Amino acid sequence: MTDRRTELAANLAQVEERIASACAAAGRERGEVTLIVVTKTYPASDVRILHELGVRQVAENRDQDAAPKAAACADLSLTWHFVGQLQTNKVRSVAGYADVVQSVDRVRLVTALSAAAVRGERELGCLIQVALDAESGERGDRGGVAPDAIEELADAVEAAPGLRLDGLMTVAPLAGPYAGRQRAAFDRLMEFSSRLRGNHPAANMVSAGMSADLEDAVAAGATHVRVGTAVLGVRPRLG
């Protein structure tokens, strides 16, 4: 455990230095960017160590992993983000522990999340996942809604009981015009964020960037970066 704590502390320090350097290069204050540590495939014991090291925001992408881990860490002051593609049959479980769902990409999901939030007497923050590789009316290969549907979804979230519209999220696309162009992709997301805030001023969260491209996200103006591998190491293979 001591070795693991030392490893995580060193990795966190390196990521912190990367974020601080990226902020300085972009003329931003370090406090403008929040680190979310993606703990998928790693045990609750790692989450506890991260909490000891000052991490307060963690993310998961599979409910079957996240639900027991969140339960095991229920005594900790953590904000849990759900970042994976979410099926409606998992919504009730996710709404029981997630504070923010970053992967909202269809009206049917908004309806299900709202019902679960009301039933659980909770308020769920929602980010609309934008797919920069999706044509109008389509979803992206990694989830997300086409850009021309952002406003419709935003209105649906804003009108839904139990939900709070927090902003936008994207994953750098593997195909389409932004493939391999992370900075351009994140710049585009910021344009959509500016437009969204015209009608929804409080929806100012922009979640973008992961271990390999967090600098590009910070340079573009992201408020949150989602880092897993750079903190926790190369993920174990799922059997």
Secondary structure, DSSP 8 states (H G I E B T S, - for coil): -HHHHHHHHHHHHHHHHHHHHHHHHHT--GGG-EEEEE-TTS-HHHHHHHHHTT--EEEES-HHHHHHHHHHTTTS--EEEE-S---GGGHHHHHHH-SEEEEE-SHHHHHHHHHHHHHTT--EEEEEEB-TT--TT-B-TTS-B-GGGHHHHHHHHHHSTTEEEEEEE----SSSTTTT-HHHHHHHHHHHHHHHHHH-TT--EEE---TTTHHHHHHHT-SEEEESHHHH-S-----
